[in-house]
Amino acid sequence: MVLISVPALSQTPESKAKAAGDADAKKEEASVPIPAETSSVTKHEWAAGGRLVHYTATAGNLLIRDDQDKANGSIFYVAYTEDGVEAKSRPVTFFYNGGPGAATIWLHMGSFGPIRVVTQSPEATGPAPFEWVQNQYSLLDKSDLVFIDAPLTGYSRAVGKGMVKDFAGTDQDITAFKKFIVRYITANQRWNSPKFLFGESYGTTRSAGLVSALENDGIEFNGVTLLSSILNYNRRSPGLDYEAIGYMPSFAAIAYHYKKVKTTLSLADWVEQARVFARGPYAEALQQGDKLPAAEFDAMAVKIAAITGLSVEYVKEAKLHVSATRFRKELLREDQRTLGRYDARFMGWDPDSAGENPGYDPSDTGISGVYVGAFHEYVQKELKYFSQEPYYTSGPGLNEGWDFKHKAPGAGPGRAGEQTAPDVAVDLADAMRKNPKLRVFSANGYFDLATPFFSTEYDLSHMDLPEKLVNNVQFGYYPAGHMVYLNVDALKEMKADLAKFYGLAQQR
């Protein structure tokens, strides 16, 4: 080992740089074989509400290309298309999950596809055998459906000389999805179809940027559904007053769900009361910071406790700022239970009850097994799709290496141009101004502690839209969490709302 290390010690900075450059060059020369575009095609039937749909399921891959017109990505998708219908009279909706770096297994297997997995939510779902059923709340009666795995997730892969850095970033990701959608509508002759985007979580970040990018390339969309939104990463830093204010109505909803507050109001009315408190007295108190008089501090702690179900003493110790993580640990501490981050209806157990933060997220661990297991069985048994590659629910190295910089369109003061973290409400507003027929539906779970609905309301109401376009943005609220569809009753409500939304978005 000493003999090996001696030459290294004698290297000059110039020789080290040359060696590093040679290594990078060799890495760049490496090339992953480019697969053909292939697919497995099967025929099926779906029926609900008196409507019978004969449809084709296509599971396969399409290639996307870099700026030199060389294939650098193979994107896996599953499409469900009604048979015998003209493109101009049949919408097509593109679905994807978030992460960033997550596959679309969750939306595909749980939301509005023709089948859905059966879970025990909000209890943890047990091990195999798993079950899936025909989804009577599918959107298949309203639209063809295309579920897309983001580059390097699911069965999607970098090919040719494609690398992680080509896809792991806000703008890189938007570009990849834009190229896939153009390839899909070209290969399947869907240029004249009404078009919709449906993103969940970081998928809403993608949607807002993507609909603008497509618009700028002359590809107009009818509607965008934002499920559990995160549109502005510039206001997500822990400790900011904005963060505390944004979570207050969600805390109120969750405390209501667990009967930790005293009220005779409905859930919606209770939440509305919390909104008024959050944007008014609470925001005003936090703005004073350390200069808030002691008597006002004490009075504010009492009000917060009454709304959130926490003790007055705990709120005081937290200096009136209670983080979502601490709330998950504290609300049911006396019951020795913790709450889910994605869906606070889920409860977990920690090794002890003395800690500050939950040890895991029961709304994640409680459903992962059934979704992953059912997906593999379904695509092989029903869709006849087989792959020797592993299916990555989270793309290796994607989230950790994500480049959040974003170039926003327009010339508005302060928010357009180069951003160190994305504020894609700018992009969405730009697309709506250029395409005044574009409609947006924001779907929100009351019990979501990952993307609180009050923050979404703030972002969507601060897009500086002309008065005529303000009502093009609609909202839906459901007794569920981040993945609204885990509550089947909420899924039913959301399907009814989307049916109306799709009708409005296709009006001339």
C-alpha positions in Angstrom: 0.0 0.0 0.0 2.9 2.4 0.7 4.4 1.7 -2.7 1.2 2.3 -4.4 0.6 5.6 -2.6 4.0 7.1 -3.2 3.4 8.0 -6.9 0.1 9.5 -6.0 1.8 11.8 -3.5 4.2 13.0 -6.2 1.4 14.0 -8.7 1.2 17.6 -9.6 -2.1 19.5 -9.7 -1.8 19.5 -13.5 -1.4 15.8 -13.7 -4.3 15.2 -11.3 -6.5 17.4 -13.4 -5.5 15.6 -16.6 -6.2 12.2 -14.9 -9.6 13.4 -13.8 -10.3 14.7 -17.3 -9.4 11.4 -18.8 -11.7 9.6 -16.4 -14.6 11.9 -17.3 -13.9 11.5 -21.0 -14.0 7.7 -20.6 -17.2 8.0 -18.7 -18.7 10.2 -21.4 -17.6 7.6 -24.1 -19.5 4.9 -22.3 -22.8 4.1 -24.0 -25.9 2.1 -22.9 -27.4 0.1 -25.8 -30.5 1.9 -27.2 -33.5 -0.4 -27.1 -36.2 -0.5 -29.8 -39.6 1.0 -29.1 -41.7 -2.0 -28.2 -45.0 -2.6 -26.5 -47.4 -5.2 -25.1 -51.0 -4.6 -26.4 -54.0 -6.2 -24.7 -57.8 -5.8 -25.0 -60.1 -5.2 -22.0 -63.6 -3.9 -21.0 -64.5 -1.4 -18.3 -68.0 -0.5 -17.1 -69.4 1.9 -14.6 -72.4 4.2 -14.4 -74.1 2.5 -17.3 -71.1 3.2 -19.6 -69.3 0.3 -21.2 -65.8 1.1 -22.6 -63.9 -1.3 -24.8 -60.3 -0.3 -24.4 -56.8 -1.2 -25.4 -54.0 -1.3 -22.8 -50.5 -0.6 -24.2 -47.5 -1.1 -21.9 -44.2 -0.1 -23.6 -41.5 2.4 -24.1 -40.8 5.4 -26.3 -37.5 7.0 -27.0 -36.7 10.7 -26.3 -33.7 12.4 -27.9 -31.1 15.0 -26.9 -30.3 18.2 -28.7 -28.1 16.3 -31.2 -31.1 14.2 -32.1 -29.6 11.1 -30.4 -31.7 8.9 -28.2 -30.8 9.4 -24.5 -33.9 8.2 -22.7 -36.3 5.2 -22.9 -39.5 6.2 -21.2 -41.9 3.5 -19.9 -45.6 4.2 -20.0 -48.9 2.4 -19.8 -51.8 3.8 -21.9 -55.5 3.0 -21.8 -57.3 4.1 -24.9 -60.9 3.6 -25.9 -61.4 1.6 -29.1 -63.1 3.0 -32.2 -63.2 6.7 -31.2 -61.8 9.6 -33.3 -58.9 11.5 -31.8 -60.7 14.9 -31.9 -63.6 13.6 -29.8 -61.5 11.7 -27.2 -59.3 13.6 -24.7 -56.0 12.2 -23.6 -54.6 12.7 -20.1 -51.0 12.3 -19.1 -50.4 11.2 -15.5 -47.2 11.2 -13.3 -46.2 11.2 -9.7 -43.6 13.4 -8.1 -40.6 12.9 -5.8 -38.7 14.4 -7.5 -37.6 11.0 -8.8 -40.7 8.9 -8.1 -42.3 6.4 -10.4 -46.0 6.6 -11.3 -47.0 3.4 -9.7 -49.1 5.2 -7.1 -51.4 7.1 -9.5 -51.4 4.2 -11.9 -52.6 1.6 -9.4 -54.7 3.8 -7.1 -56.3 6.8 -8.7 -58.2 7.0 -12.0 -57.0 4.0 -14.0 -59.3 1.2 -15.0 -58.2 -0.9 -12.0 -57.2 0.0 -8.4 -55.5 -1.9 -5.7 -57.4 -2.7 -2.5 -55.9 -1.4 0.7 -56.9 -1.3 4.3 -56.3 2.5 4.6 -56.0 4.1 6.9 -54.8 0.9 8.6 -51.6 -0.7 7.3 -52.3 -3.2 4.5 -51.0 -6.6 5.2 -48.7 -8.8 3.1 -49.7 -10.9 0.0 -51.9 -12.1 -1.5 -52.9 -8.7 -2.8 -56.1 -7.8 -4.7 -57.0 -5.3 -7.4 -60.5 -4.6 -8.6 -62.1 -2.7 -11.5 -62.1 0.9 -10.6 -65.6 2.3 -10.9 -64.3 5.8 -10.3 -61.8 5.7 -13.2 -61.6 8.6 -15.6 -61.7 6.2 -18.5 -65.3 7.3 -19.4 -64.0 10.8 -19.9 -60.5 10.4 -21.3 -57.8 8.1 -22.5 -55.2 7.7 -19.8 -51.4 7.6 -20.2 -49.3 6.8 -17.1 -45.7 7.9 -17.5 -42.6 6.8 -15.4 -40.2 9.7 -15.1 -36.7 9.2 -16.6 -34.6 6.7 -14.5 -37.7 5.7 -12.5 -39.9 2.6 -12.9 -38.8 0.9 -16.1 -37.6 4.2 -17.7 -33.9 4.4 -18.3 -31.1 6.6 -19.6 -29.8 5.1 -22.9 -27.1 5.9 -25.3 -24.9 8.5 -23.7 -27.7 9.7 -21.4 -26.7 10.4 -17.8 -28.4 11.2 -14.5 -27.5 14.9 -14.9 -29.5 15.0 -18.1 -32.7 14.4 -16.2 -32.2 15.2 -12.5 -33.3 18.8 -12.4 -36.4 21.0 -12.6 -35.8 22.1 -16.2 -34.2 18.9 -17.4 -37.2 17.0 -16.2 -39.7 19.4 -17.9 -37.7 19.0 -21.1 -37.8 15.2 -20.9 -41.5 15.1 -20.3 -42.2 17.6 -23.1 -40.2 15.4 -25.5 -42.1 12.3 -24.4 -45.5 13.9 -24.9 -44.6 15.2 -28.3 -43.4 11.7 -29.2 -46.5 10.1 -27.9 -49.0 12.3 -29.6 -47.0 12.0 -32.8 -46.6 8.2 -32.7 -50.3 7.7 -31.8 -51.8 10.5 -34.0 -53.2 12.5 -31.0 -52.4 16.0 -32.1 -56.0 16.8 -32.6 -57.2 15.4 -29.2 -58.2 17.6 -26.2 -55.2 17.3 -23.8 -54.9 17.3 -20.1 -52.0 16.9 -17.5 -52.4 15.3 -14.1 -49.6 15.6 -11.6 -49.3 14.6 -8.0 -46.9 16.2 -5.5 -43.7 17.2 -7.3 -45.7 16.2 -10.3 -47.6 19.5 -9.8 -44.3 21.4 -10.0 -43.6 19.5 -13.2 -47.1 20.2 -14.6 -47.0 24.0 -14.1 -43.6 24.2 -15.8 -44.5 21.6 -18.5 -47.8 23.2 -19.6 -46.0 26.5 -20.1 -43.1 24.8 -22.0 -45.6 22.9 -24.3 -47.6 26.1 -24.8 -44.4 27.9 -26.0 -43.9 25.1 -28.5 -47.4 25.6 -29.9 -49.0 22.6 -28.0 -52.1 23.9 -26.1 -53.7 22.0 -23.3 -57.3 22.1 -22.2 -56.7 21.4 -18.5 -54.3 20.7 -15.7 -55.1 18.8 -12.5 -52.9 19.5 -9.6 -53.1 16.9 -6.8 -51.4 17.9 -3.5 -49.4 20.8 -4.9 -46.0 22.2 -4.3 -45.6 25.1 -6.6 -43.1 27.4 -4.9 -40.0 26.0 -3.3 -38.7 29.5 -2.3 -41.0 29.6 0.8 -40.4 26.1 2.1 -37.5 26.8 4.5 -38.1 25.6 8.1 -38.7 28.3 10.7 -40.2 30.9 8.4 -43.5 32.4 9.5 -44.9 31.5 6.1 -44.4 27.8 6.9 -46.2 28.0 10.2 -49.1 29.9 8.8 -49.4 27.5 5.9 -49.8 24.5 8.1 -52.3 26.0 10.6 -55.5 25.0 8.8 -54.1 21.5 8.2 -53.4 21.1 11.9 -57.0 22.3 12.6 -58.4 19.7 10.2 -56.4 16.8 11.7 -57.3 17.8 15.3 -60.9 17.9 14.2 -60.6 14.4 12.7 -59.2 13.0 16.0 -61.8 14.9 18.1 -59.1 16.9 19.9 -61.0 20.2 19.6 -64.3 21.4 20.9 -66.6 22.6 18.2 -70.0 21.9 16.6 -69.0 23.1 13.2 -68.6 20.9 10.1 -65.0 20.1 9.0 -65.2 22.6 6.2 -66.4 25.4 8.4 -63.9 24.6 11.1 -61.1 24.7 8.5 -62.4 28.0 7.2 -62.3 29.5 10.7 -58.7 28.3 10.9 -57.9 30.0 7.6 -59.2 33.3 8.9 -57.2 32.9 12.1 -54.0 32.0 10.2 -54.0 34.9 7.7 -55.2 37.4 10.4 -54.4 37.3 14.1 -51.8 34.5 13.8 -49.9 36.1 11.0 -50.0 39.5 12.7 -48.6 38.0 16.0 -45.8 36.2 14.2 -44.8 39.4 12.4 -44.0 41.0 15.7 -41.5 38.3 16.6 -39.7 38.8 19.9 -41.5 42.1 20.4 -44.9 40.5 20.8 -46.0 41.6 24.3 -46.1 38.7 26.9 -49.8 39.0 27.4 -50.5 38.8 23.7 -48.1 35.8 23.4 -50.0 34.0 26.1 -53.4 34.8 24.6 -52.2 33.6 21.2 -50.9 30.3 22.6 -54.4 29.6 24.1 -56.0 30.3 20.7 -53.5 28.1 18.8 -54.0 25.3 21.3 -57.8 25.5 20.9 -57.5 25.2 17.1 -54.7 22.5 16.9 -55.6 20.3 19.9 -52.1 20.8 21.4 -51.5 21.9 24.9 -51.0 25.5 25.7 -47.7 24.8 27.4 -46.4 22.9 24.3 -47.4 25.8 22.0 -45.6 28.2 24.3 -42.5 26.0 24.4 -42.5 26.0 20.5 -42.6 29.8 20.5 -46.0 29.7 18.6 -44.3 27.9 15.7 -45.2 24.2 15.6 -43.5 22.2 12.8 -45.5 19.5 10.9 -43.0 16.9 12.1 -43.4 17.9 15.8 -47.2 18.0 15.4 -47.2 14.4 14.1 -45.4 13.3 17.3 -47.3 15.5 19.8 -51.0 15.4 19.0 -51.5 11.7 20.1 -48.5 11.5 22.4 -50.8 10.5 25.3 -52.1 7.6 23.2 -48.5 6.6 22.3 -49.3 7.0 18.6 -47.7 9.1 15.8 -49.3 10.4 12.6 -48.5 10.0 9.0 -46.9 12.8 7.0 -48.6 12.1 3.7 -51.9 11.2 5.4 -52.4 12.0 9.0 -55.3 9.5 9.2 -52.6 6.8 9.4 -51.2 6.1 12.9 -47.9 4.5 13.8 -45.9 3.3 16.9 -42.5 4.6 17.9 -40.2 2.6 20.2 -41.0 5.2 22.9 -43.1 8.3 23.3 -40.5 10.7 24.6 -39.0 11.7 21.3 -39.4 14.9 19.4 -40.1 13.5 15.9 -41.8 10.3 14.6 -39.5 7.5 13.6 -41.2 6.8 10.3 -44.2 7.7 8.2 -47.0 5.1 8.6 -48.8 6.5 5.6 -45.9 5.5 3.5 -45.0 2.1 5.0 -48.7 1.2 5.3 -49.3 1.0 1.6 -45.9 0.4 -0.1 -46.1 -3.4 -0.1 -49.5 -3.7 -1.6 -48.8 -1.2 -4.4 -45.5 -2.7 -5.4 -46.7 -6.3 -5.2 -50.0 -5.7 -7.0 -48.3 -3.7 -9.7 -45.8 -6.4 -10.6 -48.6 -9.0 -10.6 -50.9 -6.8 -12.7 -48.5 -5.8 -15.4 -47.3 -9.4 -15.9 -50.6 -11.2 -15.6 -53.0 -8.6 -17.2 -50.8 -6.4 -19.4 -48.5 -9.3 -20.5 -45.5 -7.0 -20.0 -42.2 -8.6 -18.8 -38.9 -7.0 -18.1 -35.6 -8.3 -16.8 -34.9 -4.8 -15.3 -35.9 -3.9 -11.8 -38.8 -1.5 -11.4 -37.5 1.5 -9.4 -40.2 3.2 -7.3 -37.6 5.8 -6.7 -34.9 6.5 -9.3 -31.4 5.8 -7.9 -29.5 9.0 -7.3 -32.2 11.2 -8.7 -33.6 13.0 -5.6 -30.2 13.4 -4.0 -28.7 14.9 -7.2 -31.6 17.1 -8.2 -30.8 20.5 -9.6 -33.6 22.8 -8.5 -32.6 25.8 -10.5 -35.3 27.0 -12.9 -35.7 29.5 -15.7 -39.2 31.0 -15.4 -40.8 32.6 -18.4 -42.0 36.2 -18.7 -40.6 39.5 -17.4 -42.5 40.0 -14.2 -40.8 41.7 -11.2 -38.8 39.5 -8.9 -40.1 36.1 -9.9 -39.4 35.6 -13.6 -36.0 34.6 -15.1 -33.4 32.6 -13.3 -34.5 31.0 -10.0 -32.4 29.1 -7.5 -35.5 27.1 -6.6 -38.6 26.8 -8.7 -41.6 29.1 -8.3 -43.6 27.5 -11.1 -46.8 29.5 -10.3 -45.1 32.0 -12.7 -45.0 29.4 -15.4 -48.6 28.4 -14.9 -49.8 32.0 -15.0 -47.8 32.6 -18.1 -49.5 29.6 -19.8 -53.0 30.8 -18.7 -52.5 34.3 -20.0 -51.3 32.9 -23.4 -54.1 30.3 -23.5 -57.1 31.9 -21.8 -59.1 28.7 -22.3 -56.7 26.7 -20.0 -58.4 25.5 -16.8 -56.8 24.3 -13.6 -58.2 22.1 -11.0 -56.5 22.0 -7.6 -57.3 18.9 -5.6 -56.4 18.9 -1.9 -56.5 16.5 1.1 -57.4 18.1 4.4 -55.0 15.7 6.2 -51.9 16.2 4.0 -48.9 17.3 6.0 -46.5 17.1 3.0 -48.2 19.8 0.9 -50.6 21.8 3.0 -53.6 23.1 1.1 -53.5 26.6 2.6 -50.0 27.1 1.0 -51.4 25.9 -2.3 -54.3 28.4 -2.0 -51.8 31.2 -1.4 -49.6 30.3 -4.4 -52.6 29.9 -6.8 -54.1 33.2 -5.7 -50.9 35.1 -6.2 -50.4 34.5 -10.0 -51.3 38.0 -11.0 -54.0 36.8 -13.3 -56.4 39.1 -15.1 -59.8 39.2 -13.4 -61.4 37.3 -16.3 -59.1 34.3 -15.8 -59.3 34.0 -12.0 -62.2 31.6 -12.1 -60.3 29.3 -14.5 -58.7 28.0 -11.3 -61.0 25.7 -9.3 -60.4 23.9 -6.0 -61.6 20.6 -4.5 -61.1 19.5 -0.8 -61.4 15.9 0.5 -61.3 14.0 3.8 -58.0 12.4 2.9 -54.3 13.0 2.7 -51.7 13.5 0.0 -52.9 10.6 -2.0 -56.6 11.5 -1.9 -57.6 8.2 -3.6 -56.5 6.1 -0.6 -59.9 7.1 0.9 -62.4 5.5 -1.6 -65.2 7.9 -0.5 -62.9 10.8 -1.3 -62.0 9.2 -4.7 -65.7 9.0 -5.5 -66.1 12.8 -4.7 -63.0 13.7 -6.7 -64.2 11.7 -9.7 -67.4 13.6 -9.7 -65.6 17.0 -9.5 -63.2 16.0 -12.3 -66.1 14.9 -14.5 -67.5 18.5 -14.3 -64.0 19.9 -14.8 -63.4 17.9 -18.0 -66.7 19.1 -19.3 -65.9 22.8 -18.7 -62.3 22.5 -20.0 -63.6 21.2 -23.4 -66.1 24.0 -24.0 -65.3 26.1 -27.0 
